[in-house]
Amino acid sequence: EAIATRGASAVIPPRKNAKPCKPTSAGAIARNEAVSAQQYLGRTLRRRWSGYHRRSRVETKMHCMKLLGQSLMARDFDWQVAEIHVRIAVLNRYTALGIPVTEPVG
């Protein structure tokens, strides 16, 4: 109910053995929809359909950003933005270096 009062939608995945409950509140109705979607689509497709996989991608990128330093060196906001852009460029370059090049054999 706390999620519904803020006008947000819950993206919490139900457990594997989740069963629908009585639809007495907005949260219970949303949970029942998630349970039925999981039973119909399967766990993997439901997560992609609901956008849940984006959460883990964001957490992974934030972890990579923190590997370059826990805090920003710049004090001015504009310089902080520039520092973040530089860090992102460095991470993108590291990612590009790590992607394997596949070539056909034969």
C-alpha positions in Angstrom: 0.0 0.0 0.0 2.9 2.3 0.6 3.9 2.0 -3.0 0.4 2.8 -4.2 0.1 5.9 -2.0 3.1 7.3 -3.8 1.6 6.6 -7.2 4.3 4.2 -8.2 4.1 0.6 -9.5 5.8 -2.3 -7.8 8.3 -4.2 -9.8 9.0 -6.8 -7.1 9.2 -10.3 -8.6 7.1 -12.9 -6.8 8.7 -16.1 -5.5 8.8 -19.2 -7.6 5.9 -20.9 -5.7 3.8 -17.8 -5.3 0.0 -18.2 -5.2 -2.5 -15.4 -5.7 -4.0 -13.9 -2.6 -7.4 -12.2 -2.0 -7.6 -8.9 -3.8 -8.4 -6.7 -0.9 -6.0 -3.8 -1.6 -4.2 -2.2 -4.5 -0.9 -3.9 -3.5 -2.6 -7.3 -3.5 -4.1 -6.7 -6.9 -0.7 -5.7 -8.3 0.9 -8.8 -6.8 -1.7 -11.1 -8.2 -1.1 -9.6 -11.7 2.6 -10.2 -11.2 2.0 -13.8 -10.1 -0.3 -14.5 -13.1 2.1 -12.9 -15.5 4.9 -15.1 -14.1 2.8 -18.2 -14.5 1.9 -17.3 -18.0 5.2 -15.9 -19.3 7.7 -17.6 -17.0 10.2 -15.9 -14.7 12.7 -14.7 -17.3 10.2 -13.2 -19.7 8.2 -11.6 -16.9 11.3 -9.8 -15.6 12.1 -8.5 -19.1 8.5 -7.5 -19.7 8.3 -5.6 -16.4 11.7 -4.0 -16.8 13.2 -5.7 -13.7 16.4 -6.6 -15.5 17.3 -2.9 -15.8 17.8 -2.8 -12.1 20.6 -5.3 -12.1 22.2 -3.5 -15.1 22.1 -0.2 -13.2 23.6 -1.8 -10.1 26.4 -3.3 -12.2 27.2 0.1 -13.8 27.2 1.9 -10.4 29.6 -0.7 -9.1 31.9 -0.1 -12.0 31.7 3.7 -11.5 32.6 3.2 -7.8 35.7 1.2 -8.8 37.1 4.4 -10.3 36.6 6.2 -7.0 34.1 6.5 -4.2 33.8 10.3 -4.4 34.2 13.1 -6.9 37.3 15.3 -6.8 35.7 18.4 -8.3 33.8 20.8 -6.1 32.0 22.8 -8.7 28.8 21.1 -10.1 29.8 21.7 -13.7 33.2 20.2 -13.1 31.5 17.2 -11.3 29.4 16.6 -14.4 32.5 16.7 -16.6 34.3 14.3 -14.2 31.3 11.9 -14.5 31.4 12.1 -18.3 35.2 11.3 -18.2 34.6 8.3 -16.0 31.8 7.0 -18.3 34.1 7.5 -21.3 36.8 5.4 -19.5 34.3 2.7 -18.6 33.0 2.6 -22.2 36.6 2.3 -23.5 37.3 -0.6 -21.1 34.2 -2.3 -22.2 35.1 -1.9 -25.8 38.5 -3.4 -25.2 37.0 -6.4 -23.5 34.5 -7.4 -26.2 35.8 -10.3 -28.2 36.0 -10.1 -31.9 34.4 -13.2 -33.6 35.6 -14.3 -37.0 34.2 -17.1 -39.2 36.4 -20.2 -39.3 37.1 -21.9 -42.6 
